[in-house]
Amino acid sequence: MNLFSNTITSLERSLDYAAKKNQVISNNIANIDTPNYKAKDVLFKDMLHAAMDDKMQAKKTSEKHLDFDNNGQAYEVVTNNHTMFNHNGNNVDVDKEMAELAKNQIYYQSLIERLNGNFKNIETVIRGGR
């Protein structure tokens, strides 16, 4: 029996992503003066997989086919090597990073509020609707 719905699992993965994104942004800001440092970003690829799972099911017809499971990591950290903002080879844009940090903090807070709402609903059920 699954006590928690898929919503809570999705929220957990989203929180993992938001925490990792916060860590990467903080690292970018900390290295703003480091020569030849390249800014990193976090891509959340699991959203696409979740949308695809709802609409289509893949069938493995041969042993040589790759598996279709998404049990791996929900996000990927990538490095931006295509730009350079400073004379020392560094490409961290502090304004962009601070905006991303603020946006990520709002996203994280909304996930926490949604998760708290789900736990409140479970608590209400346990207490018999009181």
Disulfide bonds with the S-S distance in Angstrom:
none
